[in-house]
Amino acid sequence: ADVAIFMAQQQQEVEDSASSSFHIVGMDPSKNMLQVGQTKIEELKYNNKITLIQGDARDATLEYIQQEVAKQKTTSSHHVVDFDLFDAATMSFGIRNVPGQDRSRALCRLYNVLKPNATLAVLEFSESSTATNPLELEYWAKLFVRYVVPKVGAILSGNTNAYMHLQHSIEKFPSPSDFIHLLEHVTTIPQQDQQQDQ
């Protein structure tokens, strides 16, 4: 699932360093994916540990996340925590689906909801632009991701279009070095963006 996960500790737990309690807020733009996730949460009995909300990483301000989590308190029977900033954020196979011109904005949003020295982890497919030597592993990895993964995925899922999208989106995603450069320059939302949000 293309879900960004935020981990937050309750204020009381931050004060108690011996506490290992945590709460996770998962966010996805797809209502269907959230329903799948909620089913898994209920099966595993993690209702008091994980809250799912619908949203887009490009609009994931702290205020938005807090409002959406607060709605869960009124519509859900399970316990939902209060929180401020987050201890960590992860995004697995989601940033590739954010349009190129909006990736910096999405990463800035994630950065802005994190505590100082918190962790931002992004897991994503990409291709090496230098993988041209058949004697190197990178060369074969590129061919595997470009040709084998889409075909096997299409056969197993029965959804050829989704895996053709996967192939094309991986080809268009920045190289590892370019994406690292983008991450290294993530700080805050650009000034004009902040003005629009007010």
Helices and strands as residue ranges (DSSP letters): E 4-8, H 11-15, E 23-28, H 31-44, E 50-54, G 57-59, H 62-75, E 86-92, G 95-97, G 100-102, H 103-112, E 114-123, H 137-143, I 144-148, H 149-157, H 160-172, H 176-184, H 191-197
